[in-house]
């Protein structure tokens, strides 16, 4: 099969590799139709990472079922599916209670199985394959992973009706967070440094937006919240922005409020300075949010698929660019240079 392999310099080389085979009777082989590029992928772009050299990356994917194991009951060949790419080892205490997003072996397991989506085929446990309604396209479905990350953060936040919410970052995660916060009944202001992304935020229902490169973000947030500060701030930028955006998040948040950290840190990232006295004296809660899994008895991915199918989430508005897998390097360059390309979510058509 065709696959994009990470090179020593952190770009990709498209090559022919062996097609994976179903290893167990409850697993599925699927033909990938669309894969997505997210902020996590961009943090690995053009970085020398010997442990990832020669590997297939990617974890946002919609596909068509090709073959199933003898024990599979929930899908059949020909079914259109979205694939959940969060997979633990299945043996730890966290996997036992469906908190597999916290599995100590999460990344080694998922990167050897379901998180290999810049390719033609993938295999995974049948329970990770969710059937798509006919009216949900492959492209839309590829964003369900993004929405699921946002759903987990929403659950952790304890958001309530009429909350005043700040979302830092108008990339795919921030725009997904915006939509779920609005569904939850909150008033939402979105901050970013790219006007084109903020324009999409307005179209998706943001009550206010602010470009923190050209405007005073703190002043705008205080105006929006009547001088009190946000009940909840979602940090959704992450990566190299975190030394700026995490302090912003704590400054935007009211006494007794919450900061939910959704954006990912750089590997080994340390030394971010925060006003710890303000955080302690104001009892501001810092809540890390990691990927998604189940909330109670419900799959967070299935919850997002249901909302998308009902028209309560808008994925189409977030898809700005499309490239064939052969042009994956151009796709990554486009996704990274969003100030000039106006990219939000970049889809790879496989």
C-alpha beads as a LAMMPS data file, in Angstrom:
LAMMPS data file: protein, C-alpha beads

350 atoms
349 bonds

1 atom types
1 bond types

-500.0 500.0 xlo xhi
-500.0 500.0 ylo yhi
-500.0 500.0 zlo zhi

Masses

1 110.0

Atoms # bond

1 1 1 0.000 0.000 0.000
2 1 1 0.973 3.649 -0.308
3 1 1 2.050 5.408 2.901
4 1 1 3.766 8.631 3.965
5 1 1 6.784 7.849 6.150
6 1 1 8.416 10.404 8.414
7 1 1 11.957 11.243 7.302
8 1 1 15.049 12.057 9.339
9 1 1 14.419 15.783 8.766
10 1 1 10.770 15.569 9.862
11 1 1 9.104 15.755 6.463
12 1 1 7.431 12.846 4.639
13 1 1 8.365 10.435 1.889
14 1 1 5.529 8.586 0.129
15 1 1 6.501 4.962 -0.465
16 1 1 5.020 1.519 -0.981
17 1 1 4.864 -0.533 2.230
18 1 1 3.238 -3.769 3.296
19 1 1 -0.536 -3.659 3.788
20 1 1 -1.461 -4.513 7.390
21 1 1 -3.319 -7.743 8.086
22 1 1 -6.056 -8.414 10.617
23 1 1 -4.224 -9.796 13.677
24 1 1 -7.216 -10.901 15.777
25 1 1 -10.790 -12.101 15.106
26 1 1 -12.343 -8.938 16.582
27 1 1 -10.304 -6.546 14.397
28 1 1 -11.112 -4.759 11.144
29 1 1 -9.180 -3.770 7.997
30 1 1 -10.319 -0.477 6.457
31 1 1 -9.457 1.563 3.364
32 1 1 -8.650 5.107 4.440
33 1 1 -10.575 7.733 2.489
34 1 1 -9.704 10.983 4.270
35 1 1 -7.107 11.818 6.934
36 1 1 -6.638 15.128 8.702
37 1 1 -3.695 17.264 9.805
38 1 1 -4.022 18.672 13.327
39 1 1 -1.928 20.734 15.721
40 1 1 -0.333 17.643 17.223
41 1 1 0.870 16.577 13.786
42 1 1 2.280 20.053 13.149
43 1 1 4.348 19.886 16.359
44 1 1 6.263 17.002 14.757
45 1 1 6.635 18.707 11.359
46 1 1 10.224 19.273 10.217
47 1 1 11.609 18.040 13.548
48 1 1 14.388 15.486 13.786
49 1 1 12.881 12.692 15.882
50 1 1 14.837 9.469 15.456
51 1 1 12.211 7.405 17.294
52 1 1 9.598 8.411 14.685
53 1 1 11.785 8.138 11.589
54 1 1 10.312 5.762 9.020
55 1 1 6.959 5.598 10.787
56 1 1 3.430 6.259 9.561
57 1 1 1.773 9.123 11.429
58 1 1 -1.768 10.561 11.582
59 1 1 -4.744 10.045 13.878
60 1 1 -7.817 11.748 12.355
61 1 1 -9.427 9.435 9.862
62 1 1 -12.546 8.301 8.022
63 1 1 -12.504 5.052 6.085
64 1 1 -14.386 2.231 4.388
65 1 1 -14.442 -1.242 5.932
66 1 1 -12.781 -3.790 3.615
67 1 1 -12.443 -6.928 5.710
68 1 1 -13.571 -8.059 9.163
69 1 1 -12.483 -10.750 11.577
70 1 1 -14.748 -13.686 12.376
71 1 1 -15.853 -12.203 15.718
72 1 1 -16.831 -8.747 14.405
73 1 1 -20.544 -7.919 14.661
74 1 1 -20.846 -4.100 14.573
75 1 1 -19.554 -3.378 11.049
76 1 1 -19.357 -5.160 7.709
77 1 1 -17.398 -4.708 4.469
78 1 1 -18.597 -1.621 2.611
79 1 1 -19.566 0.310 5.748
80 1 1 -18.411 3.918 5.920
81 1 1 -16.802 4.609 9.311
82 1 1 -14.969 7.063 11.479
83 1 1 -12.137 5.417 13.385
84 1 1 -11.340 6.195 17.008
85 1 1 -7.552 6.277 17.222
86 1 1 -7.206 6.401 21.014
87 1 1 -6.243 2.857 21.985
88 1 1 -4.687 1.704 25.252
89 1 1 -3.173 -1.631 26.176
90 1 1 -6.492 -2.963 27.496
91 1 1 -4.877 -4.377 30.648
92 1 1 -4.236 -1.400 32.960
93 1 1 -6.555 -0.014 35.650
94 1 1 -7.483 2.967 33.457
95 1 1 -8.427 0.865 30.433
96 1 1 -10.502 -1.333 32.740
97 1 1 -12.805 1.617 33.516
98 1 1 -12.810 3.029 29.955
99 1 1 -10.338 5.815 30.758
100 1 1 -7.985 4.481 28.121
101 1 1 -6.918 8.029 27.236
102 1 1 -4.896 7.844 30.474
103 1 1 -3.339 4.445 29.746
104 1 1 0.402 4.499 30.597
105 1 1 1.071 2.669 27.323
106 1 1 -1.320 4.717 25.182
107 1 1 1.154 6.144 22.698
108 1 1 3.212 3.011 22.025
109 1 1 0.002 1.018 21.461
110 1 1 -1.893 3.508 19.308
111 1 1 1.113 4.411 17.162
112 1 1 1.659 0.765 16.297
113 1 1 -1.996 0.246 15.329
114 1 1 -4.742 2.831 14.771
115 1 1 -2.648 6.027 14.676
116 1 1 -1.130 5.254 11.260
117 1 1 -3.491 7.176 9.035
118 1 1 -1.283 8.847 6.430
119 1 1 -1.603 5.658 4.420
120 1 1 -4.027 3.620 2.317
121 1 1 -5.130 1.032 4.897
122 1 1 -5.256 0.567 8.647
123 1 1 -6.364 -2.095 11.103
124 1 1 -7.901 -1.775 14.553
125 1 1 -10.324 -3.301 17.051
126 1 1 -13.901 -3.348 15.755
127 1 1 -15.130 -1.373 18.771
128 1 1 -13.117 1.619 17.494
129 1 1 -15.044 1.750 14.194
130 1 1 -18.209 3.882 14.256
131 1 1 -20.634 3.660 11.324
132 1 1 -21.439 6.906 9.540
133 1 1 -24.956 7.948 8.550
134 1 1 -25.325 8.303 4.786
135 1 1 -25.528 12.100 4.939
136 1 1 -22.218 12.532 6.838
137 1 1 -19.313 12.755 4.406
138 1 1 -15.855 11.266 4.919
139 1 1 -14.406 14.777 5.127
140 1 1 -16.843 15.834 7.855
141 1 1 -16.234 12.604 9.753
142 1 1 -12.484 13.219 9.843
143 1 1 -13.168 16.133 12.216
144 1 1 -14.978 13.937 14.746
145 1 1 -11.665 13.180 16.465
146 1 1 -11.169 16.929 16.937
147 1 1 -14.695 17.363 18.281
148 1 1 -14.140 14.429 20.659
149 1 1 -11.087 16.125 22.183
150 1 1 -13.269 19.193 22.714
151 1 1 -16.111 17.108 24.177
152 1 1 -13.770 15.657 26.806
153 1 1 -12.649 19.165 27.758
154 1 1 -16.291 20.295 27.980
155 1 1 -17.065 17.439 30.348
156 1 1 -14.064 18.216 32.553
157 1 1 -14.992 21.910 32.660
158 1 1 -18.409 21.432 34.231
159 1 1 -19.732 24.184 31.935
160 1 1 -23.136 25.644 32.810
161 1 1 -25.829 27.673 31.102
162 1 1 -24.958 31.367 30.748
163 1 1 -21.289 30.869 31.639
164 1 1 -18.911 33.451 30.208
165 1 1 -16.269 31.505 28.304
166 1 1 -12.975 32.477 26.665
167 1 1 -11.439 30.241 24.016
168 1 1 -7.791 30.923 23.205
169 1 1 -6.938 29.723 19.723
170 1 1 -9.224 29.554 16.665
171 1 1 -7.702 26.469 15.072
172 1 1 -9.700 23.231 14.680
173 1 1 -9.709 22.530 18.439
174 1 1 -10.692 26.079 19.343
175 1 1 -13.484 26.158 16.760
176 1 1 -14.745 22.795 17.955
177 1 1 -14.590 24.020 21.554
178 1 1 -16.553 27.106 20.519
179 1 1 -19.364 25.074 18.990
180 1 1 -19.711 22.771 21.990
181 1 1 -19.630 25.709 24.419
182 1 1 -22.422 27.397 22.462
183 1 1 -24.459 24.178 22.462
184 1 1 -23.965 24.134 26.250
185 1 1 -25.545 27.581 26.558
186 1 1 -22.435 29.707 27.165
187 1 1 -21.508 33.184 25.925
188 1 1 -18.178 32.841 24.133
189 1 1 -15.333 35.160 23.149
190 1 1 -12.563 33.704 20.980
191 1 1 -8.990 35.020 20.795
192 1 1 -6.343 34.367 18.158
193 1 1 -3.695 36.237 16.166
194 1 1 -5.047 35.347 12.699
195 1 1 -7.988 37.388 11.436
196 1 1 -9.157 34.758 8.943
197 1 1 -9.530 32.201 11.747
198 1 1 -11.435 34.711 13.871
199 1 1 -13.770 35.385 10.955
200 1 1 -14.676 31.695 10.855
201 1 1 -15.202 31.768 14.631
202 1 1 -17.764 34.540 14.133
203 1 1 -19.507 32.514 11.436
204 1 1 -19.652 29.526 13.814
205 1 1 -21.377 31.522 16.540
206 1 1 -18.766 33.337 18.614
207 1 1 -20.356 36.235 20.481
208 1 1 -17.123 38.227 20.197
209 1 1 -13.602 37.780 18.828
210 1 1 -10.325 39.560 19.526
211 1 1 -6.972 39.540 17.756
212 1 1 -4.519 39.594 20.658
213 1 1 -1.683 40.650 18.331
214 1 1 -3.368 43.964 17.514
215 1 1 -5.809 44.435 20.424
216 1 1 -5.676 44.250 24.222
217 1 1 -7.034 40.789 24.950
218 1 1 -7.380 41.343 28.687
219 1 1 -9.347 44.548 28.200
220 1 1 -11.672 42.905 25.667
221 1 1 -12.293 39.920 27.947
222 1 1 -13.052 42.186 30.898
223 1 1 -15.501 44.167 28.760
224 1 1 -17.130 40.921 27.636
225 1 1 -17.470 39.595 31.197
226 1 1 -18.529 42.819 32.900
227 1 1 -15.139 43.217 34.574
228 1 1 -15.301 39.906 36.402
229 1 1 -13.312 37.610 34.126
230 1 1 -14.260 34.338 32.473
231 1 1 -15.999 31.540 34.328
232 1 1 -14.043 29.109 32.129
233 1 1 -11.103 29.688 29.810
234 1 1 -10.168 26.947 27.348
235 1 1 -6.519 27.120 26.222
236 1 1 -6.714 25.600 22.728
237 1 1 -3.569 26.942 21.027
238 1 1 -0.864 24.890 22.711
239 1 1 2.551 24.021 21.317
240 1 1 5.030 26.881 20.944
241 1 1 2.272 29.373 21.847
242 1 1 1.838 27.932 25.339
243 1 1 4.321 30.261 27.145
244 1 1 2.097 33.138 25.997
245 1 1 -1.364 31.591 25.971
246 1 1 -1.320 29.770 29.308
247 1 1 -0.484 32.946 31.276
248 1 1 -3.151 34.706 29.196
249 1 1 -5.661 32.036 30.188
250 1 1 -5.040 32.528 33.901
251 1 1 -5.223 36.317 33.551
252 1 1 -8.543 36.124 31.677
253 1 1 -10.173 33.895 34.321
254 1 1 -12.213 35.144 37.267
255 1 1 -11.676 34.388 40.947
256 1 1 -13.002 30.874 41.490
257 1 1 -12.956 30.172 37.758
258 1 1 -11.391 27.392 35.715
259 1 1 -8.685 27.112 33.073
260 1 1 -8.993 23.969 30.952
261 1 1 -5.721 23.123 29.184
262 1 1 -6.702 21.525 25.876
263 1 1 -3.777 22.559 23.659
264 1 1 -0.810 20.201 23.836
265 1 1 2.563 21.016 25.336
266 1 1 5.806 20.545 23.453
267 1 1 7.671 17.427 24.585
268 1 1 9.613 18.267 27.742
269 1 1 8.241 21.799 27.816
270 1 1 9.096 23.551 31.109
271 1 1 9.619 26.989 32.554
272 1 1 6.271 28.644 31.790
273 1 1 5.863 31.485 34.255
274 1 1 2.427 31.936 35.874
275 1 1 1.099 34.264 38.546
276 1 1 0.857 31.502 41.111
277 1 1 -0.171 33.838 43.930
278 1 1 -3.187 34.984 41.922
279 1 1 -4.025 31.390 41.028
280 1 1 -3.861 30.242 44.646
281 1 1 -5.541 33.224 46.285
282 1 1 -8.276 33.219 43.630
283 1 1 -8.678 29.431 43.770
284 1 1 -8.420 29.294 39.987
285 1 1 -8.532 25.655 38.934
286 1 1 -6.065 24.452 36.293
287 1 1 -7.611 21.406 34.592
288 1 1 -5.490 19.421 32.116
289 1 1 -7.501 17.644 29.425
290 1 1 -6.003 14.695 27.544
291 1 1 -7.631 13.374 24.374
292 1 1 -10.969 11.579 24.936
293 1 1 -12.529 8.234 25.831
294 1 1 -15.834 7.564 27.630
295 1 1 -17.832 9.877 29.865
296 1 1 -19.930 7.691 32.136
297 1 1 -21.399 4.988 29.916
298 1 1 -21.124 6.969 26.675
299 1 1 -18.357 7.101 24.090
300 1 1 -17.333 10.729 23.617
301 1 1 -16.652 10.049 19.944
302 1 1 -20.117 8.581 19.432
303 1 1 -21.616 11.605 21.205
304 1 1 -19.870 13.897 18.724
305 1 1 -20.900 11.766 15.762
306 1 1 -24.514 12.022 16.931
307 1 1 -24.275 15.829 17.233
308 1 1 -22.675 16.118 13.801
309 1 1 -25.325 13.876 12.252
310 1 1 -28.083 16.021 13.783
311 1 1 -26.571 19.193 12.334
312 1 1 -25.591 20.607 15.730
313 1 1 -21.884 20.667 14.841
314 1 1 -20.542 22.234 11.653
315 1 1 -17.487 20.478 10.234
316 1 1 -17.789 21.757 6.652
317 1 1 -17.032 25.343 7.657
318 1 1 -13.744 24.232 9.244
319 1 1 -12.344 22.375 6.213
320 1 1 -10.368 24.941 4.235
321 1 1 -7.909 22.915 2.145
322 1 1 -7.649 19.482 0.513
323 1 1 -4.603 17.663 -0.898
324 1 1 -3.891 14.159 -2.206
325 1 1 -1.644 12.006 -0.033
326 1 1 1.161 12.395 -2.601
327 1 1 1.241 16.121 -1.746
328 1 1 1.404 15.630 2.022
329 1 1 4.420 17.926 2.436
330 1 1 2.623 20.735 0.621
331 1 1 -0.406 20.062 2.817
332 1 1 1.691 20.418 5.975
333 1 1 3.274 23.636 4.705
334 1 1 -0.198 25.023 4.040
335 1 1 -1.476 24.012 7.477
336 1 1 1.540 25.561 9.211
337 1 1 1.450 28.876 7.330
338 1 1 -2.127 29.748 8.294
339 1 1 -1.550 33.507 8.380
340 1 1 -0.892 33.488 4.642
341 1 1 -2.926 30.458 3.542
342 1 1 -5.898 31.046 5.899
343 1 1 -5.842 27.311 6.651
344 1 1 -7.875 25.841 9.489
345 1 1 -8.388 22.117 8.880
346 1 1 -6.398 20.527 6.061
347 1 1 -7.714 17.225 4.686
348 1 1 -5.676 14.551 2.911
349 1 1 -7.659 12.648 0.301
350 1 1 -6.189 9.151 0.248

Bonds

1 1 1 2
2 1 2 3
3 1 3 4
4 1 4 5
5 1 5 6
6 1 6 7
7 1 7 8
8 1 8 9
9 1 9 10
10 1 10 11
11 1 11 12
12 1 12 13
13 1 13 14
14 1 14 15
15 1 15 16
16 1 16 17
17 1 17 18
18 1 18 19
19 1 19 20
20 1 20 21
21 1 21 22
22 1 22 23
23 1 23 24
24 1 24 25
25 1 25 26
26 1 26 27
27 1 27 28
28 1 28 29
29 1 29 30
30 1 30 31
31 1 31 32
32 1 32 33
33 1 33 34
34 1 34 35
35 1 35 36
36 1 36 37
37 1 37 38
38 1 38 39
39 1 39 40
40 1 40 41
41 1 41 42
42 1 42 43
43 1 43 44
44 1 44 45
45 1 45 46
46 1 46 47
47 1 47 48
48 1 48 49
49 1 49 50
50 1 50 51
51 1 51 52
52 1 52 53
53 1 53 54
54 1 54 55
55 1 55 56
56 1 56 57
57 1 57 58
58 1 58 59
59 1 59 60
60 1 60 61
61 1 61 62
62 1 62 63
63 1 63 64
64 1 64 65
65 1 65 66
66 1 66 67
67 1 67 68
68 1 68 69
69 1 69 70
70 1 70 71
71 1 71 72
72 1 72 73
73 1 73 74
74 1 74 75
75 1 75 76
76 1 76 77
77 1 77 78
78 1 78 79
79 1 79 80
80 1 80 81
81 1 81 82
82 1 82 83
83 1 83 84
84 1 84 85
85 1 85 86
86 1 86 87
87 1 87 88
88 1 88 89
89 1 89 90
90 1 90 91
91 1 91 92
92 1 92 93
93 1 93 94
94 1 94 95
95 1 95 96
96 1 96 97
97 1 97 98
98 1 98 99
99 1 99 100
100 1 100 101
101 1 101 102
102 1 102 103
103 1 103 104
104 1 104 105
105 1 105 106
106 1 106 107
107 1 107 108
108 1 108 109
109 1 109 110
110 1 110 111
111 1 111 112
112 1 112 113
113 1 113 114
114 1 114 115
115 1 115 116
116 1 116 117
117 1 117 118
118 1 118 119
119 1 119 120
120 1 120 121
121 1 121 122
122 1 122 123
123 1 123 124
124 1 124 125
125 1 125 126
126 1 126 127
127 1 127 128
128 1 128 129
129 1 129 130
130 1 130 131
131 1 131 132
132 1 132 133
133 1 133 134
134 1 134 135
135 1 135 136
136 1 136 137
137 1 137 138
138 1 138 139
139 1 139 140
140 1 140 141
141 1 141 142
142 1 142 143
143 1 143 144
144 1 144 145
145 1 145 146
146 1 146 147
147 1 147 148
148 1 148 149
149 1 149 150
150 1 150 151
151 1 151 152
152 1 152 153
153 1 153 154
154 1 154 155
155 1 155 156
156 1 156 157
157 1 157 158
158 1 158 159
159 1 159 160
160 1 160 161
161 1 161 162
162 1 162 163
163 1 163 164
164 1 164 165
165 1 165 166
166 1 166 167
167 1 167 168
168 1 168 169
169 1 169 170
170 1 170 171
171 1 171 172
172 1 172 173
173 1 173 174
174 1 174 175
175 1 175 176
176 1 176 177
177 1 177 178
178 1 178 179
179 1 179 180
180 1 180 181
181 1 181 182
182 1 182 183
183 1 183 184
184 1 184 185
185 1 185 186
186 1 186 187
187 1 187 188
188 1 188 189
189 1 189 190
190 1 190 191
191 1 191 192
192 1 192 193
193 1 193 194
194 1 194 195
195 1 195 196
196 1 196 197
197 1 197 198
198 1 198 199
199 1 199 200
200 1 200 201
201 1 201 202
202 1 202 203
203 1 203 204
204 1 204 205
205 1 205 206
206 1 206 207
207 1 207 208
208 1 208 209
209 1 209 210
210 1 210 211
211 1 211 212
212 1 212 213
213 1 213 214
214 1 214 215
215 1 215 216
216 1 216 217
217 1 217 218
218 1 218 219
219 1 219 220
220 1 220 221
221 1 221 222
222 1 222 223
223 1 223 224
224 1 224 225
225 1 225 226
226 1 226 227
227 1 227 228
228 1 228 229
229 1 229 230
230 1 230 231
231 1 231 232
232 1 232 233
233 1 233 234
234 1 234 235
235 1 235 236
236 1 236 237
237 1 237 238
238 1 238 239
239 1 239 240
240 1 240 241
241 1 241 242
242 1 242 243
243 1 243 244
244 1 244 245
245 1 245 246
246 1 246 247
247 1 247 248
248 1 248 249
249 1 249 250
250 1 250 251
251 1 251 252
252 1 252 253
253 1 253 254
254 1 254 255
255 1 255 256
256 1 256 257
257 1 257 258
258 1 258 259
259 1 259 260
260 1 260 261
261 1 261 262
262 1 262 263
263 1 263 264
264 1 264 265
265 1 265 266
266 1 266 267
267 1 267 268
268 1 268 269
269 1 269 270
270 1 270 271
271 1 271 272
272 1 272 273
273 1 273 274
274 1 274 275
275 1 275 276
276 1 276 277
277 1 277 278
278 1 278 279
279 1 279 280
280 1 280 281
281 1 281 282
282 1 282 283
283 1 283 284
284 1 284 285
285 1 285 286
286 1 286 287
287 1 287 288
288 1 288 289
289 1 289 290
290 1 290 291
291 1 291 292
292 1 292 293
293 1 293 294
294 1 294 295
295 1 295 296
296 1 296 297
297 1 297 298
298 1 298 299
299 1 299 300
300 1 300 301
301 1 301 302
302 1 302 303
303 1 303 304
304 1 304 305
305 1 305 306
306 1 306 307
307 1 307 308
308 1 308 309
309 1 309 310
310 1 310 311
311 1 311 312
312 1 312 313
313 1 313 314
314 1 314 315
315 1 315 316
316 1 316 317
317 1 317 318
318 1 318 319
319 1 319 320
320 1 320 321
321 1 321 322
322 1 322 323
323 1 323 324
324 1 324 325
325 1 325 326
326 1 326 327
327 1 327 328
328 1 328 329
329 1 329 330
330 1 330 331
331 1 331 332
332 1 332 333
333 1 333 334
334 1 334 335
335 1 335 336
336 1 336 337
337 1 337 338
338 1 338 339
339 1 339 340
340 1 340 341
341 1 341 342
342 1 342 343
343 1 343 344
344 1 344 345
345 1 345 346
346 1 346 347
347 1 347 348
348 1 348 349
349 1 349 350
